[in-house]
Amino acid sequence: MADPARPPSRSRAIPPSRSRAIPQARRRAVPPSRRRRAVPPPSWILLGMVLALLASVLLVGAYANASFAPDRRQSTDGQREVPTSVVTGGPIISASSEMVRSYRLPPRTIALTFDDGPDPVWTREVLRVLDDHQVKGTFFVLGSQVARYPEVARDLADGGHQLGVHTFTHPDLAELPEWRQRLEYAQTQLAVASATGLRTSLIRFPYSSHAYAIDNRDWPVVTTAGDLGYLTFLNDTDSQDWSLPGVDKIVENAAPDGDSGAITLWHDAGGDRAQTVAALDRFIPMMKERGYRFVTATEGLNLAFAAAGVDHRVDAAKAASTGDRWRGRMLIWAVQGADNMLTVFGSLFVVVGLLTVGRSVVLFVLAGRHARRRRAKGWTWGPPVTAPVSVIVPAYNEKEGIAAAVRSLAGGDHPGGIEVVVVDDGSTDGTADIVDALGLPNVRVVRKPNGGKPSALNTGLALARHDLIVMVDGDTVFEPDAVRRLVQPFADPQVGAVAGNVKVGNRRSLIAKWQHIEYVIGFNLDRRLYETLRCMSTVPGAIGGFRREALRYAGGMTDDTLAEDTDITIALGRAGWKVVYEETARAWTEAPTTIGQLWKQRYRWSYGTMQAMWKHRRSVFDRGASGRFTRRCMFFLSLFGVLLPLLAPVIDLLALYGLFFLDRQATAVAWLLMLGVQTITAVVAFRLDREKLGVLWVLPLQQFVYRQLMYLVLVQAVVTALTGGRLGWQKLRRTGLAPAVRNG
């Protein structure tokens, strides 16, 4: 027997035949290739591939920039193991484990040798001077520089100049194991082979000088190179042009004593070589006037052999094999690719920094102005809005939180009255029965076959009795005055929709704390800015108010995108309606507490937002209110909704790279400055929203962990969008925590 004190059940089902009469999401045949599919799980394989690729690129760049190359240390070793004939001999050494010989150039013979190139500017300047004086030089090149500027190395070889190995990254070879020494030589040979088609037998070690300076520490390096077939070239005179002592001093340092022959050391890279170029232009004619002839390194050695009556000739180079050329080409591609990526990352770092700082400045100015205007004495939206309100709650398997949500809505203090329409969209967990059991007189339950969230919202909209509509997620708990405050902006007849203030109720876990910070900064603070600029892109599904007239004008909710809230908001803005933010209308929602649930939610948001942008893309060319709104909206969505989240990890990536391979202090300062800007933004946002600041201690961790996850979400959403996949209404697992902490 029915309880006479209890009103009859207001629950009813919508039969399929009648559901056609209700304005629902647009229906159309969907081909199998476009059918909706579930949100894919986090692609850790994709993440691993991306990280491996980035790590490889950065490591190649670090290696080519000599980040792994040890610098020269002061040696205290003696010369007991070095043959006397080497210490007292000439600068050309042919040494192996079986035989040691050293040679000098004949009198009045000079070989100009250059280290550390090639350089796209200074090597060409040196070549210009040599060509003017019809002199050939010998260039001991760095393999990494050849990889970067193969065309310059090719010009050297084509011009009749000789090339020698100066290692790949300019390390102190004595500090390296033998396999690394061989690698330094081999990689340089491959780069030279690709650039010039030649292999060279000449070598000069970094930090080497005169033969008399070789000690026990250096001698094994010389003999190992000799066993590999290399001739070691040191020098007789050192111009010391690297120290920029002035043109006169460089010329003085390079000039040999008397009429003795000399291998002279110069540099065609490694800094500003203007003094070197000027000194060469003076040195060459000066030495010619003294009766000197200029030769390449091997020409001088062959002259020495002839003078000593030795029937032997040394060739500096021979043709490289096809295999070496191809391997060298791949090496060049790797180095140039890494350099280009580092350049791109550096540029992106600047772009991200400018976007972050620019966004913060705009937020401080406009959002602060918005808050001050709202808090000004006597400010109101207009006459109090007391018209009755219909609250639509689309629900699919919301048994954990539906009771608390409906109670909070039905018990609101709006003076005009509140009706709550719960649309059960084919739930299988008894959601509708739970609402029925509450027995609340101003709550109706509508059961319908599962059709998706837009369909449920349109069903509720068709059955709602009033012209002021509030749309609410089934897990959201409203504060008692939230509905009343949410509808007050409708005192302005131009306002078509109102975004409320969504708060995270379950803030205990680290993931939830990160989302709490994101909600306060990224959603609510941004909405102050977007209202000021008249380009609000999203009225949140958790708490949003609408005029029925505006919804009807915009065509209602559609299932064209997964972000139906963004889609309808953009449609309202295009139609000329004002969309505003009411920060005092607060609702508490349950944030995902696991990586999987968070991934599913943010994937849908990101994908749906891109769908909405694509759907409305052509309206950027519209005239009037539609075009003005869309251009502003798309600009900010593209800039801060897609581009900045995609690029933000560059800051952390370069921070890690810089800590290992660049100036650690400068890197740390740059990263801390960026963190400082974000922290200041967070403090401002929390103050405006009257939130406690204690939770901000997790902000630095958010930069390294949470931001990377959101980056991966966005990347995978972009891939899904490009492949044309469609996703359904994804249900998150709820625990019903929000009501317990809504006042926390």
C-alpha positions in Angstrom: 0.0 0.0 0.0 1.3 3.4 -0.9 2.4 5.8 1.8 -0.2 8.7 1.7 2.4 11.1 3.1 4.8 10.5 0.4 4.2 12.1 -3.0 3.8 9.7 -5.9 6.9 8.8 -7.9 7.9 11.4 -10.4 10.1 9.0 -12.3 9.1 8.1 -15.8 10.6 6.4 -18.8 10.8 7.9 -22.3 9.8 5.3 -24.8 11.8 5.2 -28.0 8.8 6.3 -30.0 8.4 9.4 -28.0 12.0 10.2 -27.7 12.0 11.2 -31.3 9.8 14.2 -30.5 12.4 15.5 -28.0 15.1 17.7 -29.4 18.1 15.5 -29.0 21.6 15.4 -30.3 21.8 15.3 -34.1 21.2 11.8 -35.4 23.0 10.5 -38.4 24.4 7.3 -39.8 27.9 6.7 -38.7 30.1 4.5 -40.9 32.0 1.7 -39.2 35.3 3.6 -39.7 33.9 6.5 -37.7 32.2 4.7 -34.8 33.1 5.7 -31.4 35.7 3.8 -29.5 36.9 3.9 -25.9 39.6 6.2 -24.7 42.9 4.3 -25.3 45.0 3.8 -22.2 48.1 5.9 -21.6 50.6 4.9 -24.3 53.7 4.2 -22.3 55.3 2.8 -25.4 54.7 6.1 -27.1 56.0 7.9 -24.1 59.1 5.7 -24.1 59.7 6.2 -27.8 59.4 10.0 -27.4 61.7 10.1 -24.4 64.2 7.7 -26.1 64.2 9.9 -29.3 64.6 13.1 -27.3 67.4 11.6 -25.1 69.2 10.3 -28.2 69.0 13.7 -29.9 70.2 15.5 -26.8 73.0 13.1 -26.1 74.3 13.4 -29.7 74.1 17.1 -29.4 76.0 17.0 -26.0 78.6 14.7 -27.5 79.1 16.9 -30.6 79.5 19.9 -28.3 82.3 18.2 -26.4 80.2 17.8 -23.2 81.8 14.4 -22.6 85.3 15.5 -23.6 87.7 15.9 -20.7 89.8 19.1 -20.7 93.6 19.2 -20.4 94.9 18.8 -16.9 98.3 19.8 -15.7 100.8 16.9 -16.1 103.5 16.1 -13.7 104.7 13.0 -15.5 108.3 12.8 -16.6 109.8 11.9 -20.0 111.6 8.6 -19.1 109.4 6.6 -21.5 109.7 9.0 -24.4 112.6 8.3 -26.8 115.3 11.0 -26.7 115.2 11.2 -30.5 111.6 12.4 -30.2 112.1 14.9 -27.4 115.1 16.5 -29.3 113.7 15.8 -32.7 111.3 17.5 -35.1 107.6 18.2 -35.0 106.7 15.4 -37.5 106.6 12.0 -35.7 106.2 8.6 -37.2 105.9 6.4 -34.2 104.6 2.9 -33.6 105.3 0.0 -31.3 108.0 -1.1 -33.7 109.7 2.0 -35.0 110.1 5.7 -34.1 111.2 8.5 -36.4 110.9 12.2 -36.3 111.5 14.8 -39.0 111.9 18.6 -39.5 111.1 20.7 -42.5 114.1 21.9 -44.6 115.5 25.4 -44.0 113.4 28.4 -45.2 110.3 26.2 -45.5 107.1 27.0 -43.7 103.9 24.9 -43.4 100.9 26.9 -42.3 98.7 24.7 -40.1 95.3 25.5 -38.7 93.4 23.9 -35.8 89.8 23.6 -34.6 88.0 24.3 -37.9 86.3 24.3 -40.2 84.3 27.5 -39.4 81.8 28.9 -41.9 83.1 32.4 -41.4 86.8 32.4 -40.4 87.9 29.4 -42.4 86.6 31.1 -45.5 88.4 34.3 -44.5 91.6 32.4 -44.0 91.2 30.8 -47.4 90.7 34.2 -49.0 94.1 35.3 -47.6 95.8 32.1 -48.7 94.3 32.4 -52.2 95.4 36.0 -52.4 99.0 35.0 -51.7 98.8 31.7 -53.6 99.6 29.6 -50.6 98.3 26.2 -49.5 97.6 25.3 -45.9 97.1 22.2 -43.8 93.9 22.2 -41.7 93.6 19.8 -38.8 89.8 19.6 -38.5 87.4 18.6 -35.7 85.0 15.9 -36.9 82.1 17.6 -35.2 82.8 20.8 -37.1 83.1 19.0 -40.4 79.8 17.4 -39.7 78.3 20.8 -39.1 79.9 22.5 -42.1 80.8 19.8 -44.7 80.7 22.3 -47.5 83.6 24.2 -46.0 85.7 21.1 -45.6 84.8 20.3 -49.3 86.1 23.7 -50.3 89.4 23.1 -48.5 89.9 19.8 -50.3 88.8 21.2 -53.7 91.2 24.1 -53.3 94.2 21.9 -52.9 94.6 22.3 -49.2 95.3 19.4 -46.9 93.1 18.0 -44.1 94.3 16.2 -41.0 92.5 14.7 -38.0 92.2 16.9 -34.8 89.7 14.4 -33.2 86.0 14.7 -33.2 85.3 16.6 -29.9 88.7 18.0 -28.9 89.3 16.0 -25.7 92.5 15.4 -23.8 93.2 12.0 -25.4 95.5 10.9 -22.6 92.4 11.0 -20.3 90.5 8.6 -22.6 90.6 4.8 -22.9 92.1 3.5 -26.1 88.7 2.6 -27.6 87.5 6.2 -27.1 90.7 7.5 -28.8 90.0 5.2 -31.8 86.4 6.4 -31.9 87.5 10.0 -32.0 89.8 9.3 -35.0 87.3 7.1 -36.8 84.3 9.5 -36.5 86.5 12.4 -37.8 87.6 10.2 -40.7 83.9 9.4 -41.5 82.9 13.0 -41.5 85.9 13.9 -43.7 85.1 11.0 -46.0 81.5 12.1 -46.5 82.4 15.8 -47.0 85.4 15.4 -49.3 85.5 11.7 -50.5 89.0 11.4 -48.9 90.7 9.7 -45.9 93.7 11.4 -44.3 96.8 10.0 -42.6 97.7 13.2 -40.8 96.8 13.8 -37.1 97.4 16.5 -34.5 96.3 15.9 -30.9 94.4 18.6 -29.0 96.5 20.5 -26.5 99.7 19.3 -28.1 102.5 21.8 -28.8 106.3 21.1 -29.3 108.0 17.7 -29.5 110.1 18.5 -26.4 106.8 18.8 -24.4 105.8 15.2 -24.9 105.8 13.3 -21.6 105.1 9.7 -20.4 101.4 10.6 -20.2 101.2 11.6 -23.9 103.6 9.1 -25.5 101.1 6.1 -25.5 98.7 8.3 -27.4 101.3 9.0 -30.1 102.3 5.3 -30.5 98.7 4.2 -30.6 98.0 6.6 -33.4 101.1 5.5 -35.2 100.0 1.9 -35.0 96.8 3.0 -36.8 98.9 4.5 -39.6 98.8 8.2 -38.6 101.7 10.7 -38.9 101.7 13.0 -35.9 102.2 16.7 -36.6 103.2 19.0 -33.8 104.6 22.5 -34.3 107.8 24.6 -34.3 106.2 27.9 -33.6 102.8 28.8 -32.1 101.2 32.1 -33.1 99.1 32.0 -29.9 96.4 33.7 -31.9 93.7 32.0 -29.6 94.7 34.5 -26.9 94.1 37.5 -29.1 97.5 39.2 -28.3 97.3 41.6 -31.3 98.4 41.3 -34.9 102.0 42.3 -34.2 102.5 39.7 -31.4 100.9 37.0 -33.5 103.3 37.6 -36.4 106.3 37.7 -34.0 105.2 34.4 -32.3 104.8 32.6 -35.7 108.1 33.7 -37.2 110.9 31.0 -37.0 114.4 31.9 -35.8 117.0 32.5 -38.5 116.5 30.4 -41.6 115.1 27.3 -40.0 112.1 25.6 -41.4 108.9 25.6 -39.3 105.5 24.1 -38.9 103.5 27.1 -37.6 100.3 26.8 -35.6 97.3 29.0 -36.2 93.5 28.7 -35.6 90.7 29.1 -38.1 87.9 28.6 -35.6 87.0 28.7 -31.9 86.2 32.4 -31.6 86.9 35.7 -33.3 89.8 35.1 -35.7 90.0 38.6 -37.2 93.5 39.1 -35.7 94.5 35.8 -37.2 93.4 36.8 -40.7 95.1 40.2 -40.4 98.3 38.6 -39.1 98.4 36.0 -41.9 98.0 38.8 -44.5 101.1 40.4 -43.1 103.1 37.2 -42.2 103.0 35.5 -45.6 104.6 38.4 -47.7 107.0 39.1 -44.8 108.3 35.5 -44.8 108.4 35.4 -48.6 110.7 38.5 -48.6 113.0 36.6 -46.2 113.3 33.9 -48.9 110.8 31.3 -47.4 108.6 29.0 -49.4 105.2 27.9 -48.2 104.2 24.2 -48.4 101.6 21.9 -47.1 102.6 19.5 -44.3 103.3 16.5 -46.5 105.1 18.6 -49.1 107.4 19.7 -46.5 108.0 16.2 -45.2 108.7 14.9 -48.7 111.2 17.7 -49.2 112.9 16.6 -46.0 113.0 13.0 -47.3 114.6 14.3 -50.6 117.1 16.4 -48.8 118.2 13.3 -46.7 118.4 11.1 -49.8 115.5 9.0 -48.7 113.5 7.5 -51.6 110.1 7.7 -50.0 107.0 9.8 -50.6 104.1 10.5 -48.2 100.6 11.2 -49.5 98.3 13.1 -47.2 95.1 11.5 -48.4 93.5 8.7 -50.4 90.1 8.0 -51.7 87.5 6.9 -49.1 85.4 3.8 -49.7 81.7 4.1 -50.6 80.9 2.5 -47.2 82.8 5.2 -45.3 81.1 7.9 -47.3 77.7 6.6 -46.4 78.5 6.1 -42.8 79.9 9.5 -42.7 76.8 10.9 -44.3 74.7 9.4 -41.5 77.0 10.8 -38.9 76.7 14.2 -40.4 72.9 13.9 -40.5 72.9 12.9 -36.8 75.0 15.8 -35.7 73.2 18.3 -37.8 69.8 16.9 -36.7 70.9 17.2 -33.1 72.1 20.7 -33.6 68.9 21.7 -35.3 66.8 20.2 -32.6 68.8 22.0 -29.9 68.3 25.2 -31.8 64.6 24.5 -32.0 64.4 23.7 -28.3 66.3 26.9 -27.5 63.8 28.9 -29.6 60.9 27.0 -28.1 62.3 27.8 -24.6 62.1 31.5 -25.5 58.7 31.1 -27.0 57.4 29.2 -23.9 59.0 31.8 -21.6 57.4 34.7 -23.5 54.0 33.0 -23.6 54.2 32.1 -19.9 55.3 35.6 -18.9 52.8 37.3 -21.3 49.9 35.2 -20.1 50.8 35.9 -16.5 51.0 39.7 -17.2 47.7 39.7 -19.0 46.1 37.6 -16.2 47.4 40.0 -13.5 46.1 43.0 -15.3 42.8 41.9 -16.7 41.8 39.2 -14.1 42.8 41.6 -11.3 40.7 44.3 -12.8 37.8 41.9 -13.2 38.0 40.9 -9.5 38.3 44.5 -8.3 35.2 45.5 -10.3 33.2 42.7 -8.9 34.2 43.5 -5.4 33.5 47.2 -5.7 30.9 48.6 -3.3 27.5 48.6 -4.9 28.3 46.5 -7.9 25.5 44.2 -9.0 24.4 42.5 -12.2 21.2 44.4 -12.0 17.8 43.7 -10.2 17.8 40.4 -8.3 16.8 37.4 -10.5 14.1 35.5 -8.8 12.6 33.6 -11.8 12.3 29.8 -11.2 15.2 27.6 -12.3 15.3 24.1 -13.9 18.4 22.1 -13.1 19.3 19.3 -15.5 21.4 16.4 -14.2 22.5 13.9 -16.9 23.4 10.7 -15.1 25.0 7.5 -16.2 26.0 5.1 -13.4 26.4 7.8 -10.8 25.3 5.8 -7.7 28.2 6.9 -5.6 27.5 10.6 -5.6 24.0 11.2 -7.1 22.2 11.3 -3.8 24.4 14.0 -2.4 24.4 15.9 -5.7 20.6 15.9 -6.0 20.0 16.9 -2.3 22.4 19.8 -2.7 20.5 21.0 -5.8 17.0 20.5 -4.5 17.8 22.2 -1.2 19.2 25.4 -2.8 18.0 28.7 -1.4 17.0 30.3 -4.7 13.8 32.3 -3.9 12.1 31.6 -7.2 12.2 27.8 -6.7 14.3 25.0 -8.2 13.1 22.0 -10.1 15.7 19.2 -10.6 15.4 17.0 -13.7 17.6 13.9 -13.4 18.0 12.2 -16.8 19.1 8.6 -16.3 20.9 7.8 -19.5 20.6 4.0 -19.4 22.4 3.5 -16.1 22.9 -0.1 -14.9 23.8 0.6 -11.3 20.4 1.8 -10.0 21.1 5.5 -10.2 17.5 6.4 -11.0 16.2 4.2 -8.1 18.5 6.0 -5.7 17.1 9.4 -6.8 13.5 8.1 -6.6 14.1 6.8 -3.1 15.0 10.4 -1.9 11.4 11.4 -2.3 12.1 15.0 -2.9 9.1 16.9 -4.2 11.0 19.1 -6.6 13.0 16.3 -8.3 11.9 14.4 -11.4 13.7 11.3 -12.7 13.5 10.6 -16.4 14.7 7.2 -17.7 15.9 6.9 -21.3 18.0 4.5 -23.3 21.7 5.2 -23.3 22.4 7.9 -26.0 25.3 9.9 -24.6 25.5 13.1 -22.6 24.3 15.6 -25.2 21.2 13.4 -25.7 20.6 13.3 -22.0 20.9 17.1 -21.7 18.6 17.7 -24.6 16.1 15.4 -23.1 16.2 17.3 -19.8 16.0 20.6 -21.7 12.8 19.4 -23.5 11.2 18.4 -20.2 12.3 21.4 -18.1 9.5 23.8 -17.2 11.5 27.0 -16.8 13.5 29.4 -19.0 16.5 29.6 -16.8 18.5 26.3 -17.1 21.3 25.0 -15.0 23.3 22.0 -16.2 25.1 19.9 -13.7 27.3 16.8 -13.7 26.0 13.9 -11.7 28.9 13.9 -9.3 28.8 17.6 -8.4 27.7 19.0 -5.1 26.4 22.6 -5.0 26.7 25.0 -2.1 23.3 26.1 -0.8 23.5 29.5 -2.5 25.1 28.3 -5.7 22.0 28.2 -8.0 20.8 31.6 -6.7 24.2 33.2 -7.4 24.7 31.4 -10.7 21.5 32.9 -12.2 22.1 36.5 -11.1 24.0 37.5 -14.2 20.8 36.9 -16.2 19.7 40.3 -14.9 21.7 41.5 -18.0 19.5 40.6 -21.0 22.6 40.2 -23.1 24.0 37.3 -21.0 23.2 34.0 -22.5 25.3 31.7 -20.3 27.1 31.8 -17.0 30.2 29.7 -15.9 30.3 28.8 -12.3 33.3 28.2 -10.0 34.3 24.5 -9.9 36.2 23.4 -6.9 38.0 20.1 -6.3 36.4 18.3 -3.3 38.9 15.5 -2.7 42.2 17.2 -2.2 44.1 14.6 -0.1 46.1 12.7 -2.8 49.0 14.3 -4.7 47.2 13.9 -8.0 44.1 15.7 -6.6 46.2 18.5 -5.2 47.7 19.1 -8.6 44.2 19.2 -10.1 43.1 21.6 -7.4 45.9 24.0 -8.4 45.0 23.6 -12.0 41.3 24.3 -11.4 42.1 27.5 -9.5 44.7 28.8 -11.9 43.9 27.3 -15.3 40.1 27.4 -15.2 38.8 30.0 -12.8 41.5 32.6 -13.2 41.4 32.2 -16.9 37.7 32.7 -17.0 38.0 36.1 -15.4 40.4 37.0 -18.3 38.1 35.5 -21.0 35.0 37.3 -19.7 36.9 40.6 -19.8 38.0 39.9 -23.4 34.6 38.5 -24.5 36.0 35.2 -25.6 34.8 32.6 -23.0 35.3 29.2 -24.7 33.8 26.9 -22.1 31.0 26.9 -19.6 31.9 23.9 -17.4 29.6 20.9 -17.4 29.9 20.8 -13.6 28.1 24.1 -13.1 26.7 26.2 -15.9 23.7 28.4 -16.3 21.9 29.1 -19.6 18.9 30.9 -21.0 16.6 28.6 -22.8 16.3 31.2 -25.6 20.1 31.2 -26.1 20.3 27.4 -26.2 17.4 27.2 -28.7 19.1 29.9 -30.8 22.4 28.0 -30.8 20.7 24.7 -31.8 20.9 22.9 -28.5 23.5 20.4 -27.4 25.1 18.3 -30.2 27.2 15.1 -30.2 29.5 16.6 -32.9 32.3 16.8 -30.3 33.2 15.2 -27.0 33.4 18.6 -25.4 29.7 19.5 -25.7 30.2 22.3 -23.1 32.9 23.9 -25.2 30.9 23.4 -28.4 27.8 25.1 -27.1 29.7 27.9 -25.5 31.5 28.8 -28.7 28.1 28.6 -30.5 26.6 31.0 -28.0 29.5 33.4 -28.4 29.2 33.3 -32.2 25.5 34.1 -31.8 26.3 37.3 -30.0 25.4 36.3 -26.5 27.6 37.3 -23.6 29.1 34.5 -21.6 30.3 35.5 -18.1 31.9 34.0 -15.0 30.3 34.1 -11.6 33.0 33.1 -9.1 30.7 33.1 -6.1 28.6 30.3 -7.5 30.6 27.4 -6.2 30.2 23.7 -6.8 32.4 20.8 -5.6 33.4 18.0 -7.9 35.4 14.8 -7.4 38.6 14.9 -9.3 40.2 11.6 -10.6 42.5 10.0 -8.1 44.4 7.6 -10.3 46.6 8.2 -13.4 44.2 6.0 -15.5 41.1 8.0 -14.5 42.9 11.3 -14.9 44.1 10.2 -18.3 40.6 9.2 -19.5 39.1 12.6 -18.4 41.8 14.8 -19.8 42.1 12.9 -23.0 38.3 13.4 -23.6 38.7 17.1 -22.8 41.7 17.6 -25.0 40.2 15.7 -27.9 36.8 17.3 -27.6 38.3 20.8 -27.5 40.2 20.2 -30.7 37.0 18.8 -32.2 35.2 22.0 -31.2 37.9 24.2 -32.7 37.8 22.2 -35.9 34.0 22.4 -36.1 33.9 26.2 -35.7 37.1 26.9 -37.7 35.4 28.5 -40.7 33.7 31.1 -38.6 37.0 32.9 -38.1 36.2 34.4 -41.5 32.7 35.5 -40.5 31.8 39.1 -40.3 30.2 40.8 -37.3 29.9 39.3 -33.8 30.5 35.7 -35.0 33.8 36.5 -36.6 35.0 38.8 -33.8 34.2 36.2 -31.1 35.7 33.2 -33.0 38.9 35.0 -33.8 39.5 35.9 -30.2 38.4 32.5 -28.9 40.4 30.5 -31.4 43.5 32.6 -30.7 43.5 32.0 -27.0 42.4 28.4 -27.3 45.2 27.7 -29.8 47.8 29.6 -27.9 47.1 28.6 -24.3 45.0 25.5 -24.7 47.1 23.6 -27.3 50.4 25.3 -28.1 51.6 26.3 -24.6 50.8 22.8 -23.0 52.5 21.1 -26.0 55.6 23.3 -25.6 55.8 23.7 -21.8 57.8 20.4 -21.3 60.6 22.0 -23.3 61.4 24.1 -20.2 62.0 21.0 -18.0 63.8 19.2 -20.8 66.3 21.9 -21.4 66.6 22.4 -17.6 67.7 18.8 -17.3 70.0 19.1 -20.3 71.5 22.3 -19.0 72.2 20.9 -15.5 74.3 18.1 -17.1 75.8 19.7 -20.2 75.5 23.5 -19.9 76.1 26.2 -17.3 74.4 24.7 -14.3 74.0 28.0 -12.4 72.5 29.8 -15.4 70.2 26.8 -16.1 69.0 26.6 -12.5 68.4 30.4 -12.4 66.4 30.3 -15.6 64.2 27.4 -14.5 63.6 29.0 -11.1 62.6 32.2 -12.7 60.0 30.4 -14.7 58.8 28.5 -11.6 58.7 31.9 -9.8 56.4 33.4 -12.5 54.1 30.4 -12.2 54.2 30.6 -8.4 53.3 34.2 -8.4 50.4 33.5 -10.8 49.2 30.7 -8.5 49.4 33.0 -5.4 47.4 35.6 -7.2 44.8 33.1 -8.4 44.5 31.5 -4.9 44.1 35.0 -3.3 41.4 36.0 -5.8 39.6 32.7 -5.1 40.1 32.9 -1.4 41.9 29.6 -1.2 44.6 28.5 1.2 48.2 28.7 -0.1 49.5 25.7 1.8 48.9 23.3 -1.1 51.3 25.2 -3.4 54.2 23.3 -2.0 53.4 20.6 -4.7 53.8 23.1 -7.5 57.4 22.3 -8.4 56.6 18.6 -8.6 53.6 19.5 -10.8 56.1 20.9 -13.3 58.1 17.7 -13.6 55.4 15.0 -13.4 51.8 16.3 -13.9 52.8 18.6 -16.8 54.5 15.8 -18.6 51.4 13.6 -18.3 49.2 16.3 -19.7 51.7 16.7 -22.5 51.4 13.0 -23.4 47.6 13.3 -23.2 47.6 16.2 -25.6 50.0 14.4 -28.0 47.9 11.3 -28.1 44.7 13.3 -28.5 46.3 15.1 -31.5 47.2 11.7 -33.0 43.6 10.5 -32.5 42.3 13.6 -34.1 44.5 13.3 -37.1 43.5 9.6 -37.6 39.8 10.5 -37.4 38.9 8.4 -34.4 35.7 9.1 -32.4 35.3 8.6 -28.7 32.2 8.0 -26.7 31.0 9.5 -23.4 33.6 8.1 -21.0 32.4 7.3 -17.5 34.9 7.9 -14.6 34.8 5.8 -11.5 33.5 7.8 -8.6 33.9 7.2 -4.9 31.6 9.8 -3.5 34.3 11.8 -1.7 33.3 15.3 -2.8 30.3 15.8 -0.3 32.5 15.0 2.7 35.0 17.7 1.9 32.9 20.4 0.1 33.4 22.7 3.0 37.0 21.8 3.6 
